Amino acid sequence: MENKMFCYQCQETAGCKGCTRVGVCGKRPEVAAMQDLLIYVTKGISAVATKLRAEGKKVGSEVNHLVTFNLFTTITNANFDKSAITSRVVETLKKKRELLEQLDNKDNLPEAALWGSSDESEFAAKAAGDKVGVLSTKDEDIRSLRELITYGLKGISAYTKHANVLLKDNDEVDEFIQKALAKTLDDSLTVNDLVGLTLETGKYGVNCMKLLDEANTSAYGNPEITKVNIGVRNNPGILISGHDLRDLEMLLKQTRGTGVDVYTHSEMLPAHYYPVFKKYSNFAGNYGNAWWKQREEFESFNGPILMTSNCVVPPKDSYKNRLYTTGATGFPGCKHIPGEIGEEKDFSEIIEQAKKCTPPVELEKGEIVGGFAHNQVFALADKIVDAVKSGAIKKFVVMAGCDGRARTRSYYTDFAKALPKDAVILTAGCAKYRYNKLDLGNIGGIPRVLDAGQCNDSYSLAVIALKLKEIFRLDDINKLPIVYNIAWYEQKAVIVLLALLYLGIKNIHLGPTLPAFLSPNVAKVLVENFGIAGIGSVEDDIDLFFQK
């Protein structure tokens, strides 16, 4: 049967092979085709921008922001709106034509750099052809590496975009994104060339996460140990989900004094750890769990929901009129709140709707504790080092990453429960929802689950590991009493993985399945060079990690 689409960029891809009729995420074939075309033209403008720089000409931030926004738009569960994606294609082609006019020499540019149309029927024809999309690369190993690099670049772009809205840019990161995208069009590059580019992508992954860490902490202070309420109040509320702290800041300012409370959801939970947000009395707490439970939890919230980044699940009709998107997100029939970098967004429509809604239905009571980013952990360094030296803490287990719908992800809850009492979990990302409400206790006052924050805050976990290496005067980061058992779902987790590999960390276990986009030969390279492995049973993995 002929494929209606082909996508295998996320962990839940059909049969761990690829979605060919409709995305498991809910993405329709026509949306998938337009996303493929958007990636194609983004690679094209990147090739032109790279050549312009080679001629000594400047490429401005407008182009940089366009490229990162385009890549962010195509991340899993970000944008399901075909018309919005088509507009991105049109805008990109227009800007590319402007850049082409500035080139002195157009020789040796790839077809993607020269192709241009403003007619949607031609878009559809191009996207249906053999020059666009994953399967346009025929060699399985080259295809695998090109996609691995592209997905890493999507992750970099997502994190860079969040820094950009806080008016922080890194030209070197932007230049690399465009150079690497252009190289995925270069048929002269070998498997070895692309393996090298993959590791270089990891290097810039570290740089982009450092950029975002600096942007967040300079704007909102260093995260600190915080108890977060998971119950509800009696006021109407707005639920904010995704990752964008700047959107949260604008929403909190605009709701102050209105009688409307603001709750975080999923990856926005770590916002509570930042000192600046604690001054808002209308910042009520965290509601619900990881992104994939939103269809039931959004229904019971009663008030409007603002999606600031990826992790949108196609909404039920019962709350679709309460779901708003902004930034790179979009869903047909849902109101989109516009706003460019540096602009103040207008959330008045959301606030007015909230005032007419009943308060949220309470899902649970209690508190959860987080805020263990690198600055806070360094403040506890003496206590942690003493616990390690005394043997009270035998091992740290990095369980960062993503959550998802697959039943096999119960493994991570069971694994956390089965850990020896002298093991401490280091986490970041929504994977923590599998165990952050368990009563795992503490070791000498150090909680056994140290939550550093969002998925991008995996950077903190790397910084902590490097600091421990320094403290214990080790010549190899892999000699630390740290094991890595990471859950992944989408492309931001891909760049976290590549960043860890670049830092020299080996023997990472990745689950619940290995990525479908890794060809057997590419997977073999990762296994032989870095010790990448999948997960087994909880019992076997506990025995493996703790050598029982």
RODO-2510 file (C-alpha; in nm, 4 decimals, decimal comma):
residues 548
     n   res          X          Y          Z
     1     m     0,0000     0,0000     0,0000
     2     e     0,1355     0,3425    -0,0953
     3     n     0,2324     0,5659     0,1942
     4     k     0,0092     0,8663     0,2530
     5     m     0,2905     1,0151     0,4612
     6     f     0,6110     0,9063     0,6296
     7     c     0,7289     1,0273     0,9683
     8     y     0,9397     0,8516     1,2310
     9     q     1,0783     1,1389     1,4345
    10     c     0,9147     1,0490     1,7690
    11     q     0,9313     0,7469     1,9989
    12     e     0,5658     0,6538     1,9481
    13     t     0,5917     0,6218     1,5697
    14     a     0,3725     0,3377     1,4414
    15     g     0,5235    -0,0056     1,4968
    16     c     0,8563     0,1613     1,5810
    17     k     0,8985     0,1891     1,2038
    18     g     0,7124     0,4966     1,0808
    19     c     0,3688     0,6569     1,0554
    20     t     0,2449     0,6092     0,6989
    21     r    -0,1302     0,6811     0,7089
    22     v    -0,1743     0,9277     0,9938
    23     g     0,0581     1,0271     1,2764
    24     v     0,0176     0,8617     1,6137
    25     c     0,0355     1,2229     1,7390
    26     g    -0,2745     1,3044     1,5311
    27     k    -0,0891     1,4715     1,2420
    28     r    -0,2790     1,4355     0,9127
    29     p    -0,1016     1,3442     0,5861
    30     e    -0,1592     1,6893     0,4342
    31     v    -0,0022     1,8518     0,7402
    32     a     0,2895     1,6087     0,7307
    33     a     0,3483     1,6930     0,3635
    34     m     0,3537     2,0664     0,4341
    35     q     0,5902     2,0152     0,7269
    36     d     0,8205     1,8165     0,4970
    37     l     0,8118     2,1039     0,2506
    38     l     0,8829     2,3563     0,5258
    39     i     1,1930     2,1584     0,6263
    40     y     1,2989     2,1423     0,2605
    41     v     1,2740     2,5179     0,2009
    42     t     1,4370     2,5853     0,5392
    43     k     1,7325     2,3757     0,4284
    44     g     1,7301     2,5764     0,1063
    45     i     1,7447     2,9173     0,2713
    46     s     2,0104     2,7813     0,5083
    47     a     2,2283     2,6834     0,2121
    48     v     2,1926     3,0354     0,0678
    49     a     2,2674     3,1988     0,4046
    50     t     2,5734     2,9785     0,4513
    51     k     2,7072     3,0739     0,1096
    52     l     2,6416     3,4419     0,1789
    53     r     2,8542     3,4200     0,4914
    54     a     3,1268     3,2470     0,2903
    55     e     3,1277     3,5553     0,0641
    56     g     3,1798     3,7726     0,3704
    57     k     2,8256     3,9092     0,3792
    58     k     2,6176     3,9468     0,6937
    59     v     2,3068     3,7400     0,7585
    60     g     2,0828     3,9127     1,0104
    61     s     1,8883     3,7860     1,3083
    62     e     1,5664     3,7967     1,1047
    63     v     1,6916     3,5009     0,9005
    64     n     1,8250     3,3237     1,2087
    65     h     1,4923     3,3553     1,3879
    66     l     1,3006     3,2446     1,0787
    67     v     1,5066     2,9248     1,0506
    68     t     1,4756     2,8310     1,4186
    69     f     1,1029     2,9104     1,4224
    70     n     1,0477     2,6915     1,1155
    71     l     1,2268     2,3963     1,2730
    72     f     1,0404     2,4451     1,6003
    73     t     0,7113     2,4456     1,4111
    74     t     0,7771     2,0919     1,2832
    75     i     0,8608     1,9357     1,6215
    76     t     0,6247     1,6579     1,7286
    77     n     0,2986     1,7865     1,8783
    78     a     0,3687     2,1534     1,8074
    79     n     0,1654     2,2626     1,5048
    80     f    -0,1215     2,0818     1,3338
    81     d    -0,2443     2,3829     1,1353
    82     k    -0,1745     2,3358     0,7623
    83     s    -0,2525     2,6994     0,6778
    84     a    -0,0078     2,8278     0,9398
    85     i     0,2664     2,5969     0,8106
    86     t     0,1937     2,6996     0,4515
    87     s     0,2373     3,0640     0,5554
    88     r     0,5790     2,9746     0,6936
    89     v     0,6738     2,8198     0,3577
    90     v     0,5648     3,1342     0,1708
    91     e     0,7535     3,3633     0,4092
    92     t     1,0677     3,1494     0,3830
    93     l     1,0633     3,1479     0,0029
    94     k     1,0208     3,5243    -0,0022
    95     k     1,3162     3,5781     0,2279
    96     k     1,5247     3,3259     0,0339
    97     r     1,4683     3,5164    -0,2918
    98     e     1,5936     3,8319    -0,1186
    99     l     1,9083     3,6513    -0,0053
   100     l     1,9692     3,5014    -0,3494
   101     e     1,9786     3,8510    -0,4959
   102     q     2,2677     3,9340    -0,2627
   103     l     2,4819     3,6394    -0,3765
   104     d     2,7684     3,7070    -0,6147
   105     n     2,7996     3,3415    -0,7152
   106     k     2,5067     3,1009    -0,7311
   107     d     2,7093     2,8063    -0,8597
   108     n     2,6853     2,4699    -0,6830
   109     l     2,3802     2,5598    -0,4797
   110     p     2,1500     2,2619    -0,4106
   111     e     1,8092     2,2421    -0,5727
   112     a     1,6386     2,3348    -0,2442
   113     a     1,8227     2,6676    -0,2478
   114     l     1,6987     2,7533    -0,5963
   115     w     1,3442     2,6154    -0,5913
   116     g     1,0770     2,8738    -0,5247
   117     s     0,7049     2,9062    -0,5702
   118     s     0,4231     3,1018    -0,4199
   119     d     0,1474     2,8742    -0,5479
   120     e     0,0059     2,6229    -0,3003
   121     s    -0,0754     2,3682    -0,5720
   122     e     0,2941     2,3687    -0,6605
   123     f     0,3743     2,3237    -0,2910
   124     a     0,1542     2,0161    -0,2805
   125     a     0,3080     1,8774    -0,5986
   126     k     0,6581     1,9332    -0,4646
   127     a     0,5802     1,7758    -0,1282
   128     a     0,4333     1,4718    -0,3039
   129     g     0,7442     1,4272    -0,5160
   130     d     1,0612     1,2337    -0,4406
   131     k     1,2758     1,5382    -0,3533
   132     v     1,1013     1,6266    -0,0286
   133     g     1,0612     1,4322     0,2931
   134     v     1,2498     1,1625     0,4784
   135     l     1,2374     0,8973     0,2054
   136     s     1,3868     1,1302    -0,0568
   137     t     1,7264     1,0055     0,0678
   138     k     1,7544     0,6523    -0,0674
   139     d     2,0620     0,5251     0,1180
   140     e     1,9396     0,3965     0,4549
   141     d     2,2468     0,4954     0,6573
   142     i     2,2823     0,8415     0,5011
   143     r     1,9095     0,8945     0,5564
   144     s     1,9400     0,7852     0,9191
   145     l     2,2254     1,0255     0,9929
   146     r     2,0645     1,3139     0,8067
   147     e     1,7487     1,2703     1,0086
   148     l     1,9391     1,2285     1,3370
   149     i     2,1183     1,5578     1,2664
   150     t     1,7974     1,7327     1,1553
   151     y     1,6109     1,6203     1,4677
   152     g     1,8993     1,7389     1,6827
   153     l     1,8808     2,0756     1,5065
   154     k     1,5072     2,0899     1,5762
   155     g     1,5863     2,0477     1,9450
   156     i     1,8518     2,3187     1,9317
   157     s     1,6052     2,5484     1,7576
   158     a     1,3372     2,4964     2,0208
   159     y     1,5747     2,5882     2,3023
   160     t     1,7247     2,8774     2,1052
   161     k     1,3774     3,0175     2,0364
   162     h     1,3007     3,0279     2,4101
   163     a     1,6239     3,2214     2,4635
   164     n     1,5478     3,4552     2,1714
   165     v     1,2206     3,5716     2,3270
   166     l     1,4259     3,6755     2,6298
   167     l     1,6401     3,8766     2,3849
   168     k     1,9365     3,6403     2,4014
   169     d     2,1029     3,5235     2,0777
   170     n     2,4122     3,3244     1,9892
   171     d     2,5255     3,3868     1,6329
   172     e     2,7590     3,0872     1,6370
   173     v     2,4712     2,8531     1,7208
   174     d     2,2522     3,0038     1,4494
   175     e     2,5294     2,9809     1,1916
   176     f     2,5881     2,6180     1,2821
   177     i     2,2186     2,5313     1,2490
   178     q     2,2155     2,6697     0,8965
   179     k     2,5503     2,5185     0,7984
   180     a     2,4426     2,1763     0,9246
   181     l     2,1049     2,1963     0,7487
   182     a     2,2854     2,2794     0,4241
   183     k     2,5149     1,9803     0,4732
   184     t     2,2167     1,7450     0,4918
   185     l     2,1622     1,8364     0,1236
   186     d     2,5212     1,7529     0,0252
   187     d     2,5367     1,4145    -0,1486
   188     s     2,9174     1,4140    -0,1382
   189     l     2,9251     1,3650     0,2399
   190     t     3,0007     1,0114     0,3570
   191     v     2,8706     0,8227     0,6579
   192     n     3,1879     0,9152     0,8467
   193     d     3,1408     1,2818     0,7569
   194     l     2,7861     1,2738     0,8909
   195     v     2,8869     1,0912     1,2093
   196     g     3,1305     1,3763     1,2725
   197     l     2,8567     1,6309     1,2033
   198     t     2,6290     1,4461     1,4465
   199     l     2,8784     1,4916     1,7297
   200     e     2,9306     1,8534     1,6311
   201     t     2,5539     1,8947     1,6609
   202     g     2,5872     1,7701     2,0189
   203     k     2,8511     2,0372     2,0862
   204     y     2,6115     2,3116     1,9781
   205     g     2,3391     2,1422     2,1778
   206     v     2,5461     2,2108     2,4896
   207     n     2,5963     2,5707     2,3750
   208     c     2,2267     2,6343     2,3114
   209     m     2,1218     2,4896     2,6465
   210     k     2,3833     2,7072     2,8157
   211     l     2,2385     3,0076     2,6295
   212     l     1,8863     2,9283     2,7491
   213     d     2,0038     2,8633     3,1046
   214     e     2,1699     3,2058     3,1103
   215     a     1,8615     3,3686     2,9550
   216     n     1,6256     3,2155     3,2106
   217     t     1,8401     3,2781     3,5167
   218     s     1,9311     3,6350     3,4208
   219     a     1,5614     3,7136     3,3753
   220     y     1,4091     3,5157     3,6610
   221     g     1,6898     3,4275     3,9046
   222     n     1,8445     3,0905     3,9832
   223     p     1,5969     2,8116     4,0618
   224     e     1,5737     2,7312     4,4315
   225     i     1,4282     2,4472     4,6350
   226     t     1,0529     2,4979     4,6223
   227     k     0,7414     2,3184     4,7390
   228     v     0,4727     2,3413     4,4706
   229     n     0,1020     2,3086     4,5493
   230     i    -0,0766     2,0463     4,3367
   231     g    -0,4240     2,1222     4,4694
   232     v    -0,6605     2,3994     4,3566
   233     r    -0,8061     2,7248     4,4835
   234     n    -1,1615     2,8568     4,4585
   235     n    -1,0924     3,1157     4,1873
   236     p    -1,1322     3,0640     3,8139
   237     g    -0,8039     2,9754     3,6504
   238     i    -0,5922     2,9742     3,3366
   239     l    -0,3718     2,6721     3,2704
   240     i    -0,0424     2,7321     3,0912
   241     s     0,1436     2,4429     2,9321
   242     g     0,4557     2,3999     2,7212
   243     h     0,7953     2,5526     2,8012
   244     d     0,8023     2,9285     2,7357
   245     l     0,8733     3,1249     3,0546
   246     r     0,8362     3,4616     2,8808
   247     d     0,4750     3,3757     2,7905
   248     l     0,4136     3,2839     3,1539
   249     e     0,5597     3,6124     3,2725
   250     m     0,3323     3,8137     3,0429
   251     l     0,0285     3,6092     3,1476
   252     l     0,0991     3,6535     3,5203
   253     k     0,1377     4,0301     3,4791
   254     q    -0,1863     4,0628     3,2838
   255     t    -0,3912     3,8445     3,5225
   256     r    -0,2694     4,0158     3,8387
   257     g    -0,5646     4,1729     4,0226
   258     t    -0,8276     4,0166     3,7937
   259     g    -0,9395     3,7425     4,0317
   260     v    -0,8019     3,4789     3,7933
   261     d    -0,5345     3,2348     3,9075
   262     v    -0,2659     3,0859     3,6854
   263     y    -0,1674     2,7182     3,7061
   264     t     0,1193     2,5412     3,5337
   265     h     0,0879     2,2113     3,3530
   266     s     0,3468     1,9477     3,2598
   267     e     0,6800     2,1060     3,1544
   268     m     0,5803     2,4465     3,2962
   269     l     0,5991     2,3060     3,6511
   270     p     0,9645     2,4192     3,6969
   271     a     0,8584     2,7837     3,6563
   272     h     0,7642     2,7681     4,0244
   273     y     1,1319     2,7239     4,1128
   274     y     1,2346     3,0687     3,9797
   275     p     1,2346     3,3490     4,2429
   276     v     1,0815     3,6175     4,0185
   277     f     0,7594     3,4228     3,9660
   278     k     0,7052     3,3803     4,3395
   279     k     0,6034     3,7447     4,3762
   280     y     0,2776     3,6790     4,1914
   281     s     0,0047     3,5921     4,4418
   282     n    -0,2123     3,4670     4,1553
   283     f     0,0445     3,1965     4,0674
   284     a    -0,1550     2,9125     4,2193
   285     g     0,0329     2,5864     4,1623
   286     n     0,0666     2,2941     3,9200
   287     y    -0,2332     2,1116     3,7770
   288     g    -0,2182     1,7588     3,6436
   289     n     0,0621     1,5520     3,5040
   290     a     0,2608     1,4985     3,1854
   291     w     0,1423     1,6240     2,8452
   292     w    -0,0234     1,3023     2,7277
   293     k    -0,2936     1,3120     2,9972
   294     q    -0,4205     1,6508     2,8851
   295     r    -0,7393     1,5316     2,7144
   296     e    -0,8854     1,4305     3,0499
   297     e    -0,7136     1,6936     3,2632
   298     f    -0,7925     1,9900     3,0383
   299     e    -1,1578     1,8894     3,0428
   300     s    -1,1715     1,8997     3,4225
   301     f    -0,9739     2,2229     3,4515
   302     n    -1,2829     2,4189     3,3337
   303     g    -1,0884     2,7334     3,2414
   304     p    -0,8911     2,8293     2,9296
   305     i    -0,5576     2,6669     2,8448
   306     l    -0,2608     2,8382     2,6786
   307     m    -0,0183     2,6161     2,4837
   308     t     0,3167     2,7938     2,4547
   309     s     0,5196     2,5267     2,2754
   310     n     0,5077     2,1640     2,1647
   311     c     0,3104     1,8983     2,3540
   312     v    -0,0296     1,9786     2,2014
   313     v    -0,2639     1,6803     2,1823
   314     p    -0,5585     1,7195     1,9395
   315     p    -0,8272     1,8574     2,1725
   316     k    -1,1696     1,7200     2,2523
   317     d    -1,4658     1,9270     2,1341
   318     s    -1,5608     1,9711     2,5010
   319     y    -1,2704     2,2134     2,5596
   320     k    -1,1506     2,3062     2,2118
   321     n    -1,3030     2,6537     2,2457
   322     r    -1,0928     2,7011     2,5602
   323     l    -0,7604     2,5993     2,4011
   324     y    -0,5344     2,8807     2,2791
   325     t    -0,2028     2,8500     2,0996
   326     t     0,0867     3,0897     2,0673
   327     g     0,4415     3,0930     1,9304
   328     a     0,5231     2,7910     1,7102
   329     t     0,2091     2,6022     1,8135
   330     g    -0,1163     2,5807     1,6226
   331     f    -0,4296     2,3734     1,5859
   332     p    -0,7157     2,4308     1,3392
   333     g    -1,0147     2,5948     1,5057
   334     c    -0,8198     2,7135     1,8103
   335     k    -0,7491     3,0818     1,8672
   336     h    -0,3850     3,1747     1,8073
   337     i    -0,2318     3,4593     2,0094
   338     p     0,0251     3,6419     1,7933
   339     g     0,3381     3,8192     1,9075
   340     e     0,6851     3,8683     1,7688
   341     i     1,0108     3,8578     1,9640
   342     g     1,0256     4,1642     2,1891
   343     e     0,6522     4,2326     2,1697
   344     e     0,4065     4,2166     2,4579
   345     k     0,1362     3,9615     2,3766
   346     d    -0,2265     4,0435     2,4466
   347     f    -0,3886     3,7721     2,6598
   348     s    -0,7010     3,9754     2,7407
   349     e    -0,9327     3,7408     2,5487
   350     i    -0,8104     3,4431     2,7524
   351     i    -0,8491     3,6346     3,0777
   352     e    -1,2040     3,7469     2,9958
   353     q    -1,3049     3,3906     2,9116
   354     a    -1,1475     3,2668     3,2354
   355     k    -1,3582     3,5063     3,4423
   356     k    -1,6727     3,3341     3,3142
   357     c    -1,5502     2,9823     3,3983
   358     t    -1,5928     2,7788     3,7157
   359     p    -1,2836     2,6962     3,9229
   360     p    -1,0831     2,3850     3,8329
   361     v    -1,1949     2,0437     3,9556
   362     e    -0,9390     1,9226     4,2074
   363     l    -0,7412     1,6215     4,0855
   364     e    -0,5152     1,5740     4,3869
   365     k    -0,3849     1,7415     4,7019
   366     g    -0,0411     1,7990     4,8405
   367     e     0,2957     1,9338     4,7308
   368     i     0,5899     1,8288     4,5207
   369     v     0,9459     1,9521     4,5646
   370     g     1,1850     2,0683     4,2942
   371     g     1,4358     2,3367     4,2072
   372     f     1,7598     2,1373     4,2013
   373     a     1,9265     2,3096     3,9076
   374     h     2,3051     2,3371     3,9079
   375     n     2,3315     2,6545     4,1193
   376     q     2,1146     2,5056     4,3947
   377     v     2,2962     2,1722     4,3872
   378     f     2,6316     2,3518     4,4093
   379     a     2,5004     2,5192     4,7255
   380     l     2,4467     2,1683     4,8640
   381     a     2,7760     2,0372     4,7259
   382     d     2,9472     1,9811     5,0616
   383     k     2,6491     1,7893     5,1936
   384     i     2,6250     1,5764     4,8787
   385     v     3,0000     1,5072     4,8654
   386     d     3,0015     1,4047     5,2319
   387     a     2,7086     1,1693     5,1643
   388     v     2,8992     1,0111     4,8759
   389     k     3,2232     0,9797     5,0729
   390     s     3,0429     0,8259     5,3710
   391     g     2,8617     0,5789     5,1500
   392     a     2,5177     0,7171     5,2345
   393     i     2,4763     0,7884     4,8639
   394     k     2,6164     0,5032     4,6565
   395     k     2,4965     0,6092     4,3149
   396     f     2,3139     0,8797     4,1188
   397     v     2,0714     0,7717     3,8484
   398     v     1,9982     1,0205     3,5712
   399     m     1,6367     0,9600     3,4680
   400     a     1,5824     1,2744     3,2625
   401     g     1,3814     1,2938     2,9411
   402     c     1,0247     1,2675     2,8221
   403     d     0,7076     1,0909     2,9218
   404     g     0,4617     0,9379     2,6778
   405     r     0,1495     0,7282     2,6368
   406     a     0,3063     0,3852     2,5857
   407     r     0,2150     0,1354     2,8596
   408     t     0,5761     0,0221     2,8663
   409     r     0,6651     0,3547     3,0279
   410     s     0,5381     0,2150     3,3575
   411     y     0,8894     0,0681     3,3600
   412     y     1,0223     0,4031     3,4842
   413     t     0,7836     0,4113     3,7812
   414     d     0,8697     0,0541     3,8716
   415     f     1,2420     0,1203     3,8226
   416     a     1,2286     0,4212     4,0582
   417     k     1,0476     0,2143     4,3212
   418     a     1,3010    -0,0679     4,2886
   419     l     1,6113     0,1492     4,3272
   420     p     1,8304     0,0806     4,6309
   421     k     1,7633     0,3235     4,9169
   422     d     2,1124     0,4689     4,8768
   423     a     2,0473     0,5820     4,5170
   424     v     1,9420     0,9360     4,4218
   425     i     1,7511     1,0213     4,1022
   426     l     1,8645     1,3241     3,8994
   427     t     1,5870     1,4290     3,6622
   428     a     1,4695     1,6968     3,4210
   429     g     1,1862     1,6973     3,1695
   430     c     0,8392     1,5496     3,1946
   431     a     0,9765     1,1966     3,2520
   432     k     0,9695     1,2943     3,6204
   433     y     0,5921     1,2591     3,6305
   434     r     0,6457     0,8822     3,6378
   435     y     0,7941     0,9050     3,9882
   436     n     0,7977     1,2618     4,1292
   437     k     0,4876     1,2005     4,3398
   438     l     0,6196     0,8790     4,4928
   439     d     0,7293     0,8892     4,8564
   440     l     1,0914     0,7873     4,8024
   441     g     1,2195     0,9675     5,1110
   442     n     1,5584     1,1355     5,1524
   443     i     1,9175     1,0620     5,2428
   444     g     2,0410     1,2814     5,5250
   445     g     1,7948     1,5517     5,4224
   446     i     1,8761     1,5213     5,0500
   447     p     1,5598     1,4232     4,8594
   448     r     1,5975     1,1058     4,6548
   449     v     1,4434     1,2805     4,3528
   450     l     1,6337     1,5947     4,2535
   451     d     1,4342     1,7741     3,9836
   452     a     1,6474     2,0200     3,7837
   453     g     1,3548     2,1467     3,5747
   454     q     1,2470     2,1305     3,2110
   455     c     1,3986     1,9063     2,9435
   456     n     1,6463     2,1816     2,8502
   457     d     1,7597     2,1816     3,2138
   458     s     1,9322     1,8510     3,1416
   459     y     2,2145     2,1008     3,0923
   460     s     2,2159     2,1375     3,4721
   461     l     2,2635     1,7629     3,5094
   462     a     2,5660     1,7765     3,2787
   463     v     2,7113     2,0739     3,4702
   464     i     2,6577     1,8886     3,7988
   465     a     2,8356     1,5791     3,6636
   466     l     3,1294     1,7871     3,5412
   467     k     3,1508     1,9595     3,8811
   468     l     3,1515     1,6257     4,0639
   469     k     3,4251     1,5037     3,8314
   470     e     3,6295     1,8088     3,9338
   471     i     3,5569     1,7684     4,3049
   472     f     3,6564     1,4015     4,3056
   473     r     3,9578     1,4745     4,0818
   474     l     3,8680     1,2156     3,8218
   475     d     4,0195     1,2028     3,4758
   476     d     3,7060     1,0560     3,3158
   477     i     3,3454     1,1620     3,3714
   478     n     3,2432     0,7982     3,3290
   479     k     3,4215     0,7083     3,6553
   480     l     3,1598     0,8979     3,8553
   481     p     2,8996     0,6942     4,0479
   482     i     2,6366     0,7991     3,7928
   483     v     2,4306     0,5814     3,5593
   484     y     2,2039     0,7050     3,2814
   485     n     1,8602     0,5541     3,2218
   486     i     1,6859     0,8091     3,0028
   487     a     1,3372     0,8125     2,8516
   488     w     1,2922     0,9894     2,5198
   489     y     0,9953     1,0987     2,3109
   490     e     1,0757     1,3762     2,0645
   491     q     1,3455     1,5912     1,9103
   492     k     1,4448     1,7959     2,2146
   493     a     1,5407     1,4693     2,3823
   494     v     1,7497     1,3898     2,0734
   495     i     1,9662     1,6988     2,1216
   496     v     2,0011     1,6237     2,4932
   497     l     2,1321     1,2788     2,3990
   498     l     2,3736     1,4201     2,1404
   499     a     2,4949     1,6775     2,3927
   500     l     2,5706     1,4042     2,6459
   501     l     2,7590     1,2054     2,3827
   502     y     2,9614     1,5137     2,2905
   503     l     3,0556     1,5546     2,6591
   504     g     3,1965     1,2023     2,6503
   505     i     2,9297     1,0296     2,8571
   506     k     2,9004     0,6610     2,7701
   507     n     2,6768     0,3635     2,8446
   508     i     2,3509     0,5593     2,8288
   509     h     2,0417     0,3399     2,8329
   510     l     1,7604     0,4793     2,6223
   511     g     1,3970     0,3730     2,6231
   512     p     1,1310     0,2617     2,6106
   513     t     1,2492     0,1825     2,2541
   514     l     1,5476     0,2896     2,0496
   515     p     1,4668     0,5485     1,7791
   516     a     1,3164     0,4120     1,4584
   517     f     1,5305     0,6546     1,2589
   518     l     1,8510     0,4737     1,3604
   519     s     1,9426     0,2326     1,0830
   520     p     2,1082    -0,0933     1,1986
   521     n     2,4493     0,0344     1,0923
   522     v     2,4103     0,3724     1,2622
   523     a     2,2809     0,2037     1,5775
   524     k     2,5877    -0,0220     1,5659
   525     v     2,8171     0,2847     1,5576
   526     l     2,6437     0,4291     1,8651
   527     v     2,6641     0,0970     2,0484
   528     e     3,0304     0,0325     1,9665
   529     n     3,1569     0,3882     2,0212
   530     f     2,9353     0,5088     2,3061
   531     g     2,7804     0,2012     2,4653
   532     i     2,4252     0,3143     2,3847
   533     a     2,1760     0,0456     2,4850
   534     g     1,8037    -0,0048     2,5265
   535     i     1,6231    -0,0980     2,8449
   536     g     1,5415    -0,4484     2,9683
   537     s     1,3257    -0,5610     3,2552
   538     v     1,3341    -0,3612     3,5772
   539     e     1,4940    -0,6542     3,7608
   540     d     1,7640    -0,7095     3,4997
   541     d     1,8467    -0,3386     3,4741
   542     i     1,8684    -0,2956     3,8516
   543     d     2,1095    -0,5910     3,8582
   544     l     2,3090    -0,4415     3,5701
   545     f     2,3356    -0,0893     3,7094
   546     f     2,4022    -0,1953     4,0684
   547     q     2,5920    -0,5170     3,9926
   548     k     2,3985    -0,7347     4,2322
***
